[in-house]
Amino acid sequence: MAGEITETGELYSPYVGLVYMFNLIVGTGALTMPKAFASAGWLVSLVLLVFLGFMSFVTTTFVVEAMAAANAQLRWKRMENHQEEDDDHSSTASDSDSLQDNYERAERRPILSVQRHGSPNLFEITDRVEMGQMASMFFSKVGVNLFYICIIVYLYGDLAIYAAAVPFSLMQVSCSTTGNDSCGVEADTRYNDTAPCWGRLRRVDVYRIYLAVFTLLLGPFTFFDVQKTKYLQILTSLMRWVAFTIMIVLALVRIGRGHGEGRPPLADLSGVRNLFGVCVYSFMCQHSLPSLLTPVSSKRHLTRLVLLDYVLILAFYSLLSFTAIFCFRGDSLLDMYTLNFARCDVVSVAAVRFFLGLFPVFTISTNFPIIAVTLRNNWKTLFHREGGTYPWVVDRVAFPTLTLVPPVLVAFCTHDLESLVGITGAYAGTGIQYVIPACLVYLCRKDAQLALGPRAANRHRSPFHHAFWVGFVLLWAFSCFLFVTANIVLSETKA
């Protein structure tokens, strides 16, 4: 995210890439989707889920095309620099020139023939060019700053969701062991934050204690550099698959035995706002595509691979959500769906109850430091000036503190995960998933024609290459922004 070209890493097969992309997209957002489905109605939810999945696929192909265009520019500039060295051995290109300066100088040089360099391979995706680097290549200075602001806002929302989800799950499981949610209690029994949990301690007090412990344990990682290991990723992916499979099977068994209590409405427009944000958040992958797709060994059928992933994810989300809304009553579905199975009257095996109840704790806790360090580095990049360095206090104290404090404060004030996911997805998510990819693909096409000539064909060009699709995506993003804002204002007015 810091805007520099990074190493591609070890290559893997297209099917491994498919699994990695599936695991990236199917995350925390999926756990909040069942309640959003129940609130908006099953028909509206299904239509919106399919449409937003399609829109996410469109912008994913936009990002892939921009990645190929960025690789073509880098490859062409390397060839041009090599040609300059051959023509004049007495001078070499200055290493101090920035990538943008090199390109501005190169684009004024006439292109004699792109074909002689082998144009079919010019757009091959071999260098991992992150979103920040592509923004620096194709956007203006103002556009680059807006890009980083959008990324930062989204990451803040991500951290707030993580900071609230872990203490909330721990609070639900802990309070259930004190007798408040014992085996004889009705499934639709609900507790507010002022209900007792441990003696005189209320549920909200226990939640905030867990939040403080969570911050003290994982917060210090923000001040250092950490990275996810391969084995940790494998472990969390395995736990995710086991947890989701258990929930789907248990819900199907409960429905098959005639114990399904869900009677979801056909449509309820009052729940569309949160559903929209949850669905956008649940299809978020565009910001990580360079890291996921660049190491794929064979990219001949990359678009088909991505399409297959989206079809599988749509089927998975539909199966998870429909089994949930027909198994549980809408008013008994919790923000974190796993907690609906952490009850004796739903799951009789204690080990399964605790595993599902604590599942978000295991998986989210491993991701929190990674997201925090990413956000910290984005702050540094946003304020970085060429040739300048930060004082130690600013670099090691100020930026990590700026990263950690706001999301913890938000989590301290609320643990309404559905609203947090909805707002994060509806605003910052709209920018990352729709606006940035559409602007990137429009500018990279314009840039490629100017620098490489109209005959240079991008082999990874999006199937939605007509200019209509760029305009449609931007219009849709603007409409979503207006709809969500108007819905929030009207809801607050009625309240």
Buried (B, 14 or more C-beta within 10 A) or exposed (E): BBBEBBEBEEEBEBEEBBBBBBBBBBBBBBBBBBBBBBBBBBEBBBEBBBEBBEBBBBBBBBBBBBBBBBBBBBBBBEBBBEEBEEEEEEEEBEEEEEBEEBBEEBBEEEBEEBEEBEBEEBBBBEBBBBBBBBBBBBBEEEBBBBBBBBBBBBBBBBBBBBBBBBBBBBBBBBBBEBEBBEEEBEBEEEBEBEEBBBEEBBBBBBBBBBBBEBBEEBBEBBBEEEEEEEEEEEBBBEBBBEBBEBBBEBBBEBBEEEEBBBEBBEBBEEBBBBBBBBBBBBBBBBBBBBBBBBBBEEBEEBBEBBBBBBEBBBEBBBBBBBBBBBBBBBEBBBBBBBBBBBBBBBBEEEEBBBBBBBBBBBBBBBBBBBBBBBBBBBBBBBEEEEEEEEEEEEEEEBBBBBBBEBBBEBBBEEBBBBBBBBBBBBBBBBBBBBBBBBBBBBBBBEBBEEBBBEEBEBBBBBEBBEEEBBEBBBEBBEEBBEBBEEBBEEEEEEE
